[in-house]
Amino acid sequence: MELTAAAVNLRSVLGRQVSELSSAAAADSHVEEEVDDELRLQWAAIARLPTIRLLRTSLFDQAEAAGKKKVRFENLSVEAECEVVRGKPLPTLWNSLRRLLSISMEVISCKSQERKIRILHNVSGIIKPSRLTLLLGSPGCGKTTLLMALAGKLNHSLEVSGDISYNGYRLDEFVPQKTSAYISQHDEHIPEMTVRETIDFSARCQGIGSRADMMMEVSKIERREGIVPDLDIDTYMKAISVQGQERNLQTDYILKILGLDICANIMVGDALRRGISGGQKRRLTTGEMIVGPMKTLFMDDISTGLDSSTTYQIVSCLQHLVHLTDATAFVSLLQPAPETFNLFDDLVLMSEGKIVYHGPRNSALEFFQHCGFKCPKRKGVADFLQEVLSRKDQAQYWCRSDILYSYISVDQFCEMFRKSYMGQNLQDGLSVAYDRSQSHEVALSFSTYSLSKKEIFKACMSRELLLMKRNSFIYVFKKMQLIVTALITMTVFIRTEMHVDLTHGNYLMGALFYTLIRLLTNGVAELTLTVSRLPVFYKQQSFYLYPAWAYCISSSLLKIPFSLMDSLLWTAMTYYVIGYSPEFSRFFYHFLLLFALHLASTSICRLIASIFKTIVAATTFGSLTLVLMLMFGGFILPRPSLPSWLRWGFWLSPMTYGEIGITLNEFLAPRWQEVSSRGTTLGGDLLTSHGLNFDGYFYWISLAALFGLTVLFDVGFILALTYTNPLGMSRVVISQKKLSTLQRQEAHTNSTRSENSSTIHSSAKTSKERSAST
């Protein structure tokens, strides 16, 4: 009965959205005899409706809505370990030097340099479904921390205490990252994809949730009751209930309600590519999340970088979304315009990590007027609410002429709110435990990923293939660059009348070394491409759209044809012109080794990009890695010339195995087996002079080593993206001056509380003595 009610409810909600009607499914006046009397009366009332309204009206249980989520948090506190710095923590050379010196002094004196700072102070509240809630507060008041805590995305280094629950379930009892969406103020999208493709990919990875099960239940009801559904609604619901579609009708619906249909086929773009506007990117960030089953949104400063008109349009879209789909939305804004502020249903006002007000938006002015502060007629309410908490601006709003004004602190406001009827209602709501039986099983997500591993891998592969097509210019340019370089190499190392002797053998050794360098450095472009996509990857991974292995394996597999093409082009153009051994088997082994080396090169570039995450750091370390590989590769410094304590580096360099394999393939050929005056072969003498005198089977060992290093680097790529933090997790610092100010405020608050408690205690004692004397 519960799933049936939820299914009919979903059909009704979708009918309101698509057809702009009050209900979605048709109903019949005949009901089963098991239905109770109240339900019989409701069906009888529906049966008396006119025929047109009868066909478009259905009965559903609003309390059992499948997607409703009530978020509760009680006594929530968050503390962070901050590094105390002297002066202003700006990244200048002088401040960096002073920091190093202070760290040295701290180590010598064994004094700790870190302090605990409380970001949130025992905040409590309830975020209700079907109501758009605004989170208002000045910068640094803890808004972002609160939103991330409710979404389950706080850094593990923070100390969190208190209770957070969704429909009575604690965060450790389900997957909050899959149930809710934290939308930051940064719009991170792949610039080469269009708006429609971005939302389509998100819809494909998020899956359909319980739509298929609900559709089956709705079909059973319609078949049993003889109901003929609305054709448009029926087509829409069936279309969005099919799993794993590359193109989804749900995307068109989201594009329409967010006003993105006019730019659906335009690329997102970035600073270097022309694309959609900032407001459209902001709406795309929202649409990317709401296209799936997730209907709990925590949105952080979504107006950053937008004008008031665009912000109003976005919030208006959110208001319709919340009211029509029973979604839960908690939106943070810094300075909303009055028309934007009026779109919200509820308000949460924060300051200094504490909640000052939590209740209906319309009652906020009444509360502060009761506290003695009145908003002027031409003053924006949002600006008034933030300024009335400021020590500098508070006095101008004092409206009590009978009482002399004195500054009211944030703690005093919090105490007055707790004693108000709205604060009492909030406490009463928190004191009553949420009945889990009222929460439908599809309201929360208990699985990490929506799709099977096969479907996730297919989705990532199709997206990588699309991005390769969009970046075809880069790959074509790299091929043309390789062809031009090969033509130049052919003219430099051409040997039309080459002799088989030691002198010309050294020429060939140099040509082989340059070949290895060319193929080794040709994969560096992968480093830049990987770094540019990491922010989007980390965002989508945090929403559990796909795991790291799906992205890494698809990215690695689709680059294999390019490695194959580069190696084949170079070998085909230069092999016979330079004058290597003419046997076709030698040609094939030469190509195969270059192919393995190119794979190892691209793999190590992806690994470096995943570890360092920025272009500057990755290219710097990549250049250092390339120098070390060339140094230990066996040509610039032969193995016998290396110090004994550095010879281990010879076996760690991919260049080593390329040098061993490609020289053995050439100088163990039949034409180099001529016996010299010393009783050795010419090829053996050349290999010995460069410290590469290995047996022939070492070619296969080198080939296996290169393929093994490729796999090892790709596994490291997966592990790095799985277990390392995304870019932006900077260290938390606080100046000594700011720390002293916070400590004085905390001491003042504690003393005030102790004075109040002592006053109350003495008053109670005095009253007891009087009553006793009486």
SESE-311847 format. One record per residue (C-alpha): y, z, x negated. Coordinates in steps of 0.02 Angstrom, whole numbers, m for minus. Layout:
<r <Y,Z,X>>,
...
***
This chain:
<r <0,0,0>>,
<r <116,41,m145>>,
<r <93,m128,m231>>,
<r <106,m217,m64>>,
<r <272,m134,m26>>,
<r <335,m176,m199>>,
<r <280,m356,m181>>,
<r <365,m378,m14>>,
<r <517,m292,m86>>,
<r <524,m415,m230>>,
<r <513,m563,m109>>,
<r <654,m485,m9>>,
<r <766,m457,m160>>,
<r <740,m632,m225>>,
<r <777,m700,m54>>,
<r <945,m612,m53>>,
<r <987,m686,m223>>,
<r <932,m865,m199>>,
<r <971,m896,m16>>,
<r <1109,m763,2>>,
<r <1021,m689,151>>,
<r <988,m510,193>>,
<r <798,m520,174>>,
<r <669,m636,99>>,
<r <504,m651,189>>,
<r <459,m700,366>>,
<r <376,m573,478>>,
<r <268,m570,631>>,
<r <280,m449,777>>,
<r <94,m409,773>>,
<r <47,m263,663>>,
<r <m114,m176,629>>,
<r <m165,m26,733>>,
<r <m173,87,579>>,
<r <16,84,554>>,
<r <103,245,605>>,
<r <221,262,751>>,
<r <381,247,650>>,
<r <322,85,573>>,
<r <274,20,746>>,
<r <450,50,808>>,
<r <523,m41,658>>,
<r <412,m192,685>>,
<r <455,m191,871>>,
<r <640,m194,827>>,
<r <611,m343,714>>,
<r <513,m432,850>>,
<r <662,m422,968>>,
<r <772,m518,846>>,
<r <818,m700,881>>,
<r <694,m827,815>>,
<r <800,m883,666>>,
<r <832,m705,608>>,
<r <651,m659,642>>,
<r <589,m791,522>>,
<r <702,m726,384>>,
<r <679,m539,404>>,
<r <549,m426,326>>,
<r <514,m240,316>>,
<r <497,m159,147>>,
<r <501,14,72>>,
<r <661,30,m27>>,
<r <602,189,m113>>,
<r <451,101,m183>>,
<r <546,m40,m267>>,
<r <447,m103,m415>>,
<r <585,m119,m540>>,
<r <689,38,m509>>,
<r <712,155,m656>>,
<r <804,320,m657>>,
<r <852,376,m832>>,
<r <878,563,m859>>,
<r <933,654,m1016>>,
<r <951,841,m1033>>,
<r <1021,947,m1176>>,
<r <1018,795,m1290>>,
<r <1081,830,m1466>>,
<r <1083,717,m1618>>,
<r <1117,771,m1797>>,
<r <1137,664,m1953>>,
<r <1131,699,m2139>>,
<r <1299,642,m2208>>,
<r <1350,616,m2387>>,
<r <1510,709,m2425>>,
<r <1633,607,m2528>>,
<r <1799,658,m2601>>,
<r <1948,555,m2552>>,
<r <1935,397,m2448>>,
<r <1758,321,m2451>>,
<r <1822,144,m2484>>,
<r <1711,32,m2593>>,
<r <1836,15,m2736>>,
<r <1793,18,m2920>>,
<r <1883,183,m2947>>,
<r <1799,266,m2797>>,
<r <1629,201,m2853>>,
<r <1658,270,m3028>>,
<r <1714,438,m2958>>,
<r <1560,441,m2847>>,
<r <1446,412,m2995>>,
<r <1532,550,m3094>>,
<r <1525,670,m2946>>,
<r <1340,634,m2921>>,
<r <1309,673,m3104>>,
<r <1404,838,m3089>>,
<r <1309,880,m2930>>,
<r <1143,850,m3018>>,
<r <1195,957,m3166>>,
<r <1256,1100,m3058>>,
<r <1109,1080,m2936>>,
<r <1226,1080,m2786>>,
<r <1183,979,m2633>>,
<r <1303,840,m2586>>,
<r <1243,818,m2407>>,
<r <1293,906,m2247>>,
<r <1227,900,m2070>>,
<r <1347,831,m1940>>,
<r <1311,844,m1754>>,
<r <1348,681,m1664>>,
<r <1296,731,m1487>>,
<r <1314,909,m1421>>,
<r <1191,955,m1282>>,
<r <1237,812,m1166>>,
<r <1150,793,m998>>,
<r <1156,663,m861>>,
<r <1067,545,m742>>,
<r <1089,356,m745>>,
<r <1043,293,m572>>,
<r <975,122,m525>>,
<r <1073,0,m418>>,
<r <1235,75,m484>>,
<r <1342,5,m625>>,
<r <1388,150,m740>>,
<r <1531,146,m865>>,
<r <1527,243,m1028>>,
<r <1706,277,m1081>>,
<r <1771,361,m1237>>,
<r <1872,340,m1395>>,
<r <1791,269,m1553>>,
<r <1683,396,m1644>>,
<r <1644,500,m1490>>,
<r <1457,461,m1495>>,
<r <1442,320,m1368>>,
<r <1334,209,m1477>>,
<r <1222,354,m1524>>,
<r <1196,401,m1342>>,
<r <1154,223,m1291>>,
<r <1033,200,m1435>>,
<r <951,368,m1399>>,
<r <922,321,m1217>>,
<r <850,153,m1270>>,
<r <735,235,m1398>>,
<r <814,144,m1545>>,
<r <886,286,m1648>>,
<r <854,288,m1834>>,
<r <710,403,m1880>>,
<r <818,491,m2009>>,
<r <920,570,m1868>>,
<r <867,737,m1795>>,
<r <852,725,m1606>>,
<r <825,868,m1485>>,
<r <822,873,m1296>>,
<r <732,777,m1161>>,
<r <746,593,m1112>>,
<r <641,523,m970>>,
<r <621,366,m866>>,
<r <557,401,m690>>,
<r <484,565,m754>>,
<r <399,489,m908>>,
<r <454,546,m1081>>,
<r <492,417,m1214>>,
<r <328,450,m1305>>,
<r <228,413,m1147>>,
<r <277,229,m1133>>,
<r <364,93,m1235>>,
<r <552,115,m1207>>,
<r <596,m33,m1319>>,
<r <498,m145,m1201>>,
<r <561,m60,m1043>>,
<r <746,m59,m1085>>,
<r <864,m169,m1184>>,
<r <999,m106,m1301>>,
<r <1129,m243,m1314>>,
<r <1244,m216,m1462>>,
<r <1421,m281,m1482>>,
<r <1362,m412,m1605>>,
<r <1303,m580,m1536>>,
<r <1160,m635,m1648>>,
<r <1080,m801,m1603>>,
<r <1003,m947,m1695>>,
<r <1148,m1072,m1705>>,
<r <1035,m1226,m1703>>,
<r <964,m1186,m1530>>,
<r <1047,m1227,m1366>>,
<r <1088,m1096,m1234>>,
<r <942,m1151,m1125>>,
<r <819,m1151,m1270>>,
<r <874,m975,m1321>>,
<r <844,m903,m1148>>,
<r <684,m1004,m1125>>,
<r <610,m933,m1285>>,
<r <656,m756,m1233>>,
<r <581,m781,m1061>>,
<r <422,m851,m1137>>,
<r <400,m703,m1255>>,
<r <443,m570,m1125>>,
<r <314,m639,m1005>>,
<r <315,m625,m817>>,
<r <274,m441,m801>>,
<r <196,m404,m632>>,
<r <259,m560,m544>>,
<r <87,m640,m534>>,
<r <7,m484,m457>>,
<r <149,m466,m334>>,
<r <139,m648,m287>>,
<r <m46,m626,m247>>,
<r <m7,m477,m137>>,
<r <132,m571,m47>>,
<r <16,m719,m18>>,
<r <m116,m603,57>>,
<r <12,m527,176>>,
<r <76,m697,229>>,
<r <m100,m763,255>>,
<r <m153,m609,354>>,
<r <4,m604,462>>,
<r <22,m793,482>>,
<r <192,m794,400>>,
<r <271,m958,346>>,
<r <383,m921,195>>,
<r <548,m1001,155>>,
<r <509,m1158,55>>,
<r <643,m1133,m79>>,
<r <601,m950,m107>>,
<r <415,m984,m108>>,
<r <435,m1123,m238>>,
<r <547,m1014,m345>>,
<r <432,m862,m344>>,
<r <278,m964,m385>>,
<r <368,m1055,m525>>,
<r <422,m895,m612>>,
<r <248,m817,m594>>,
<r <162,m937,m714>>,
<r <130,m864,m887>>,
<r <171,m948,m1052>>,
<r <286,m1089,m992>>,
<r <400,m1171,m1119>>,
<r <526,m1210,m980>>,
<r <551,m1084,m842>>,
<r <642,m1094,m676>>,
<r <698,m916,m706>>,
<r <807,m983,m847>>,
<r <902,m1096,m728>>,
<r <929,m949,m611>>,
<r <998,m837,m750>>,
<r <1108,m977,m816>>,
<r <1180,m997,m642>>,
<r <1221,m816,m605>>,
<r <1296,m790,m780>>,
<r <1400,m948,m770>>,
<r <1313,m1027,m920>>,
<r <1249,m1181,m828>>,
<r <1401,m1279,m887>>,
<r <1351,m1255,m1070>>,
<r <1162,m1246,m1051>>,
<r <1129,m1394,m1166>>,
<r <1259,m1351,m1298>>,
<r <1205,m1274,m1463>>,
<r <1255,m1092,m1488>>,
<r <1340,m1129,m1654>>,
<r <1413,m1011,m1783>>,
<r <1559,m1003,m1905>>,
<r <1509,m1170,m1981>>,
<r <1444,m1259,m1825>>,
<r <1544,m1291,m1670>>,
<r <1461,m1213,m1518>>,
<r <1495,m1108,m1364>>,
<r <1640,m986,m1345>>,
<r <1638,m800,m1381>>,
<r <1629,m753,m1198>>,
<r <1484,m871,m1170>>,
<r <1394,m797,m1320>>,
<r <1418,m623,m1246>>,
<r <1343,m680,m1082>>,
<r <1202,m766,m1176>>,
<r <1162,m602,m1262>>,
<r <1145,m521,m1091>>,
<r <1049,m666,m1015>>,
<r <926,m665,m1159>>,
<r <870,m491,m1102>>,
<r <882,m498,m912>>,
<r <781,m659,m902>>,
<r <623,m556,m923>>,
<r <552,m409,m826>>,
<r <669,m284,m913>>,
<r <799,m219,m791>>,
<r <866,m69,m888>>,
<r <1018,m118,m992>>,
<r <1115,m14,m1117>>,
<r <1264,m117,m1171>>,
<r <1375,m60,m1314>>,
<r <1558,m115,m1318>>,
<r <1523,m284,m1240>>,
<r <1710,m324,m1234>>,
<r <1729,m329,m1423>>,
<r <1822,m488,m1471>>,
<r <1844,m545,m1290>>,
<r <1998,m560,m1182>>,
<r <2015,m461,m1021>>,
<r <1976,m611,m910>>,
<r <1811,m647,m998>>,
<r <1765,m462,m994>>,
<r <1799,m458,m808>>,
<r <1685,m609,m779>>,
<r <1543,m530,m878>>,
<r <1556,m361,m791>>,
<r <1567,m449,m623>>,
<r <1404,m539,m662>>,
<r <1326,m373,m711>>,
<r <1385,m294,m549>>,
<r <1299,m427,m445>>,
<r <1144,m414,m552>>,
<r <1133,m225,m535>>,
<r <1166,m222,m348>>,
<r <1051,m366,m303>>,
<r <902,m329,m417>>,
<r <910,m138,m417>>,
<r <934,m140,m604>>,
<r <995,7,m709>>,
<r <1147,m31,m818>>,
<r <1244,86,m932>>,
<r <1392,m8,m1006>>,
<r <1509,52,m1142>>,
<r <1689,m15,m1146>>,
<r <1834,37,m1255>>,
<r <1989,m5,m1153>>,
<r <1941,m94,m991>>,
<r <2075,m173,m885>>,
<r <2105,m94,m713>>,
<r <2018,m237,m620>>,
<r <1867,m221,m735>>,
<r <1865,m31,m719>>,
<r <1861,m44,m529>>,
<r <1698,m144,m535>>,
<r <1598,9,m590>>,
<r <1514,132,m474>>,
<r <1492,282,m589>>,
<r <1583,347,m742>>,
<r <1530,445,m896>>,
<r <1678,506,m1001>>,
<r <1641,564,m1179>>,
<r <1742,646,m1315>>,
<r <1691,732,m1478>>,
<r <1507,703,m1441>>,
<r <1515,791,m1272>>,
<r <1516,730,m1092>>,
<r <1677,781,m1006>>,
<r <1645,697,m839>>,
<r <1492,620,m759>>,
<r <1504,563,m580>>,
<r <1574,432,m461>>,
<r <1716,329,m530>>,
<r <1826,362,m379>>,
<r <1816,551,m403>>,
<r <1872,555,m584>>,
<r <2059,566,m545>>,
<r <2025,703,m418>>,
<r <1934,806,m549>>,
<r <2073,792,m678>>,
<r <2207,826,m548>>,
<r <2113,985,m506>>,
<r <2123,1026,m692>>,
<r <2312,1001,m687>>,
<r <2334,821,m745>>,
<r <2391,675,m639>>,
<r <2385,490,m677>>,
<r <2552,399,m653>>,
<r <2557,260,m525>>,
<r <2577,116,m648>>,
<r <2456,187,m776>>,
<r <2283,116,m798>>,
<r <2151,243,m750>>,
<r <2042,205,m901>>,
<r <2188,230,m1021>>,
<r <2237,391,m933>>,
<r <2061,463,m945>>,
<r <2055,435,m1132>>,
<r <2232,494,m1168>>,
<r <2218,652,m1065>>,
<r <2087,714,m1188>>,
<r <2199,684,m1338>>,
<r <2303,826,m1408>>,
<r <2450,710,m1438>>,
<r <2456,626,m1267>>,
<r <2393,762,m1150>>,
<r <2558,852,m1114>>,
<r <2643,703,m1028>>,
<r <2515,706,m886>>,
<r <2533,892,m843>>,
<r <2577,908,m658>>,
<r <2572,1097,m625>>,
<r <2751,1157,m616>>,
<r <2700,1337,m577>>,
<r <2599,1357,m737>>,
<r <2663,1334,m914>>,
<r <2570,1194,m1003>>,
<r <2452,1236,m1145>>,
<r <2330,1118,m1230>>,
<r <2160,1108,m1145>>,
<r <2021,1069,m1266>>,
<r <1869,960,m1236>>,
<r <1758,1115,m1222>>,
<r <1870,1185,m1085>>,
<r <1861,1021,m990>>,
<r <1671,1024,m1006>>,
<r <1666,1202,m940>>,
<r <1777,1156,m792>>,
<r <1666,1007,m752>>,
<r <1510,1116,m755>>,
<r <1591,1233,m628>>,
<r <1649,1090,m514>>,
<r <1544,1031,m368>>,
<r <1503,868,m460>>,
<r <1440,967,m609>>,
<r <1338,1078,m495>>,
<r <1263,926,m409>>,
<r <1217,854,m579>>,
<r <1134,1017,m631>>,
<r <1040,1026,m465>>,
<r <978,849,m491>>,
<r <919,888,m666>>,
<r <834,1049,m611>>,
<r <720,954,m492>>,
<r <581,866,m584>>,
<r <561,682,m545>>,
<r <406,644,m442>>,
<r <304,520,m545>>,
<r <216,460,m389>>,
<r <380,378,m335>>,
<r <378,269,m492>>,
<r <283,107,m475>>,
<r <163,65,m617>>,
<r <259,m94,m657>>,
<r <427,m6,m676>>,
<r <385,49,m853>>,
<r <300,m44,m994>>,
<r <150,38,m1076>>,
<r <103,m107,m1189>>,
<r <195,m162,m1345>>,
<r <192,m350,m1315>>,
<r <189,m447,m1153>>,
<r <83,m594,m1213>>,
<r <m81,m612,m1304>>,
<r <m79,m643,m1491>>,
<r <m123,m825,m1462>>,
<r <21,m853,m1341>>,
<r <145,m763,m1454>>,
<r <91,m869,m1602>>,
<r <108,m1029,m1500>>,
<r <284,m980,m1445>>,
<r <338,m945,m1624>>,
<r <260,m1106,m1686>>,
<r <349,m1210,m1555>>,
<r <516,m1130,m1597>>,
<r <492,m1156,m1785>>,
<r <448,m1338,m1753>>,
<r <606,m1358,m1650>>,
<r <712,m1279,m1788>>,
<r <635,m1393,m1918>>,
<r <686,m1543,m1813>>,
<r <862,m1474,m1794>>,
<r <873,m1444,m1982>>,
<r <800,m1614,m2024>>,
<r <958,m1660,m2119>>,
<r <925,m1523,m2245>>,
<r <746,m1578,m2274>>,
<r <793,m1762,m2283>>,
<r <932,m1721,m2405>>,
<r <811,m1622,m2513>>,
<r <690,m1770,m2514>>,
<r <828,m1889,m2566>>,
<r <881,m1767,m2700>>,
<r <702,m1761,m2763>>,
<r <689,m1951,m2764>>,
<r <851,m1971,m2862>>,
<r <795,m1838,m2987>>,
<r <627,m1925,m3005>>,
<r <714,m2090,m3041>>,
<r <819,m2009,m3176>>,
<r <665,m1923,m3248>>,
<r <572,m2089,m3254>>,
<r <711,m2167,m3360>>,
<r <723,m2019,m3477>>,
<r <536,m1995,m3510>>,
<r <480,m2177,m3494>>,
<r <351,m2222,m3625>>,
<r <310,m2408,m3619>>,
<r <233,m2408,m3794>>,
<r <176,m2228,m3813>>,
<r <51,m2185,m3950>>,
<r <m83,m2054,m3939>>,
<r <m24,m1935,m4074>>,
<r <51,m1762,m4092>>,
<r <231,m1823,m4086>>,
<r <213,m1915,m3921>>,
<r <102,m1774,m3857>>,
<r <248,m1653,m3877>>,
<r <356,m1776,m3779>>,
<r <230,m1767,m3638>>,
<r <226,m1578,m3651>>,
<r <414,m1575,m3622>>,
<r <397,m1694,m3473>>,
<r <264,m1583,m3398>>,
<r <372,m1429,m3420>>,
<r <520,m1515,m3334>>,
<r <404,m1567,m3192>>,
<r <355,m1387,m3166>>,
<r <537,m1330,m3166>>,
<r <585,m1465,m3041>>,
<r <448,m1420,m2917>>,
<r <473,m1233,m2944>>,
<r <659,m1238,m2905>>,
<r <644,m1360,m2761>>,
<r <587,m1219,m2645>>,
<r <745,m1116,m2670>>,
<r <820,m1188,m2510>>,
<r <693,m1083,m2415>>,
<r <783,m927,m2476>>,
<r <946,m971,m2389>>,
<r <862,m1023,m2227>>,
<r <761,m863,m2220>>,
<r <911,m750,m2251>>,
<r <1013,m837,m2115>>,
<r <880,m801,m1983>>,
<r <843,m620,m2026>>,
<r <975,m541,m1909>>,
<r <903,m635,m1760>>,
<r <726,m590,m1812>>,
<r <763,m404,m1824>>,
<r <851,m406,m1655>>,
<r <706,m492,m1568>>,
<r <578,m386,m1659>>,
<r <665,m228,m1598>>,
<r <642,m291,m1419>>,
<r <458,m321,m1457>>,
<r <469,m506,m1415>>,
<r <348,m544,m1558>>,
<r <278,m457,m1713>>,
<r <326,m498,m1891>>,
<r <162,m586,m1929>>,
<r <189,m715,m1792>>,
<r <358,m765,m1863>>,
<r <301,m762,m2045>>,
<r <139,m859,m2023>>,
<r <218,m993,m1915>>,
<r <362,m1011,m2038>>,
<r <242,m1025,m2185>>,
<r <119,m1145,m2105>>,
<r <250,m1270,m2049>>,
<r <321,m1280,m2226>>,
<r <154,m1340,m2298>>,
<r <184,m1524,m2253>>,
<r <350,m1520,m2345>>,
<r <268,m1449,m2501>>,
<r <136,m1584,m2486>>,
<r <267,m1720,m2468>>,
<r <375,m1659,m2613>>,
<r <226,m1649,m2731>>,
<r <159,m1818,m2679>>,
<r <329,m1904,m2696>>,
<r <358,m1835,m2870>>,
<r <183,m1872,m2931>>,
<r <180,m2049,m2860>>,
<r <348,m2094,m2936>>,
<r <333,m2016,m3109>>,
<r <150,m2002,m3156>>,
<r <112,m2179,m3218>>,
<r <291,m2219,m3271>>,
<r <297,m2073,m3391>>,
<r <126,m2120,m3455>>,
<r <6,m1979,m3414>>,
<r <m182,m2006,m3420>>,
<r <m219,m2157,m3308>>,
<r <m378,m2092,m3224>>,
<r <m356,m2070,m3036>>,
<r <m445,m1903,m3039>>,
<r <m315,m1840,m3164>>,
<r <m178,m1906,m3048>>,
<r <m252,m1810,m2902>>,
<r <m274,m1649,m3001>>,
<r <m94,m1665,m3062>>,
<r <m33,m1682,m2882>>,
<r <m142,m1539,m2821>>,
<r <m74,m1418,m2950>>,
<r <107,m1463,m2912>>,
<r <70,m1438,m2728>>,
<r <3,m1262,m2762>>,
<r <153,m1221,m2872>>,
<r <276,m1279,m2738>>,
<r <189,m1170,m2609>>,
<r <201,m1019,m2723>>,
<r <385,m1056,m2755>>,
<r <432,m1062,m2569>>,
<r <327,m906,m2535>>,
<r <412,m802,m2669>>,
<r <583,m860,m2605>>,
<r <539,m799,m2430>>,
<r <481,m633,m2502>>,
<r <642,m609,m2602>>,
<r <747,m652,m2448>>,
<r <652,m526,m2340>>,
<r <677,m386,m2466>>,
<r <861,m409,m2512>>,
<r <920,m482,m2344>>,
<r <1089,m548,m2406>>,
<r <1131,m713,m2489>>,
<r <1220,m629,m2636>>,
<r <1082,m504,m2675>>,
<r <940,m627,m2643>>,
<r <1012,m767,m2750>>,
<r <1053,m646,m2890>>,
<r <879,m574,m2896>>,
<r <804,m746,m2867>>,
<r <895,m814,m3020>>,
<r <833,m667,m3123>>,
<r <655,m696,m3062>>,
<r <666,m880,m3108>>,
<r <727,m838,m3285>>,
<r <585,m714,m3309>>,
<r <456,m840,m3246>>,
<r <520,m972,m3367>>,
<r <525,m847,m3510>>,
<r <345,m791,m3483>>,
<r <284,m964,m3429>>,
<r <211,m1009,m3600>>,
<r <323,m1154,m3651>>,
<r <489,m1078,m3707>>,
<r <397,m931,m3784>>,
<r <213,m970,m3818>>,
<r <93,m829,m3783>>,
<r <58,m792,m3969>>,
<r <246,m774,m3998>>,
<r <266,m638,m3868>>,
<r <262,m457,m3927>>,
<r <98,m372,m3887>>,
<r <183,m253,m3766>>,
<r <255,m400,m3666>>,
<r <102,m510,m3652>>,
<r <58,m437,m3483>>,
<r <206,m535,m3412>>,
<r <122,m697,m3462>>,
<r <m12,m671,m3331>>,
<r <108,m620,m3192>>,
<r <213,m778,m3192>>,
<r <167,m920,m3073>>,
<r <240,m1035,m3205>>,
<r <101,m982,m3323>>,
<r <m37,m1046,m3210>>,
<r <59,m1206,m3178>>,
<r <80,m1231,m3367>>,
<r <m103,m1196,m3403>>,
<r <m171,m1306,m3265>>,
<r <m58,m1457,m3289>>,
<r <m78,m1461,m3480>>,
<r <m267,m1441,m3472>>,
<r <m276,m1583,m3347>>,
<r <m179,m1697,m3465>>,
<r <m235,m1650,m3641>>,
<r <m419,m1631,m3602>>,
<r <m421,m1812,m3543>>,
<r <m534,m1934,m3640>>,
<r <m391,m2019,m3734>>,
<r <m342,m1853,m3814>>,
<r <m516,m1816,m3878>>,
<r <m492,m1912,m4040>>,
<r <m547,m1804,m4187>>,
<r <m409,m1763,m4311>>,
<r <m423,m1738,m4498>>,
<r <m452,m1551,m4471>>,
<r <m606,m1582,m4367>>,
<r <m520,m1540,m4201>>,
<r <m460,m1650,m4060>>,
<r <m280,m1703,m4039>>,
<r <m273,m1625,m3867>>,
<r <m344,m1462,m3934>>,
<r <m214,m1457,m4072>>,
<r <m72,m1482,m3947>>,
<r <m138,m1345,m3833>>,
<r <m164,m1226,m3980>>,
<r <13,m1252,m4045>>,
<r <81,m1195,m3877>>,
<r <m42,m1052,m3853>>,
<r <m130,m1142,m3709>>,
<r <m300,m1173,m3788>>,
<r <m408,m1128,m3638>>,
<r <m570,m1202,m3578>>,
<r <m570,m1337,m3446>>,
<r <m624,m1223,m3305>>,
<r <m459,m1130,m3324>>,
<r <m380,m1272,m3224>>,
<r <m475,m1212,m3070>>,
<r <m433,m1031,m3111>>,
<r <m248,m1078,m3120>>,
<r <m260,m1174,m2956>>,
<r <m345,m1027,m2870>>,
<r <m216,m908,m2945>>,
<r <m71,m1009,m2874>>,
<r <m149,m1015,m2701>>,
<r <m187,m829,m2716>>,
<r <m8,m790,m2765>>,
<r <51,m891,m2614>>,
<r <m56,m785,m2498>>,
<r <1,m626,m2587>>,
<r <184,m670,m2571>>,
<r <162,m716,m2387>>,
<r <76,m549,m2354>>,
<r <221,m464,m2442>>,
<r <339,m564,m2332>>,
<r <252,m496,m2177>>,
<r <249,m317,m2242>>,
<r <432,m323,m2293>>,
<r <488,m380,m2121>>,
<r <374,m255,m2036>>,
<r <417,m97,m2129>>,
<r <592,m119,m2200>>,
<r <751,m81,m2104>>,
<r <866,m222,m2050>>,
<r <1030,m254,m2136>>,
<r <1172,m141,m2081>>,
<r <1086,26,m2099>>,
<r <1221,88,m2216>>,
<r <1231,264,m2283>>,
<r <1322,393,m2176>>,
<r <1472,464,m2268>>,
<r <1606,589,m2223>>,
<r <1759,639,m2321>>,
<r <1784,817,m2380>>,
<r <1944,827,m2277>>,
<r <1859,770,m2117>>,
<r <1715,892,m2146>>,
<r <1836,1037,m2167>>,
<r <1924,989,m2005>>,
<r <1759,983,m1909>>,
<r <1705,1149,m1980>>,
<r <1870,1231,m1927>>,
<r <1852,1158,m1752>>,
<r <1674,1221,m1738>>,
<r <1724,1393,m1800>>,
<r <1868,1398,m1675>>,
<r <1752,1347,m1534>>,
<r <1625,1479,m1579>>,
<r <1759,1614,m1590>>,
<r <1829,1561,m1421>>,
<r <1657,1570,m1343>>,
<r <1624,1741,m1418>>,
<r <1793,1805,m1355>>,
<r <1756,1739,m1182>>,
<r <1584,1816,m1181>>,
<r <1653,1984,m1244>>,
<r <1789,1979,m1112>>,
<r <1661,1947,m977>>,
<r <1552,2084,m1046>>,
<r <1694,2211,m1052>>,
<r <1750,2163,m877>>,
<r <1576,2187,m811>>,
<r <1562,2354,m901>>,
<r <1729,2414,m829>>,
<r <1679,2365,m653>>,
<r <1515,2458,m672>>,
<r <1606,2616,m731>>,
<r <1726,2606,m584>>,
<r <1585,2586,m461>>,
<r <1493,2731,m541>>,
<r <1646,2845,m533>>,
<r <1671,2798,m352>>,
***
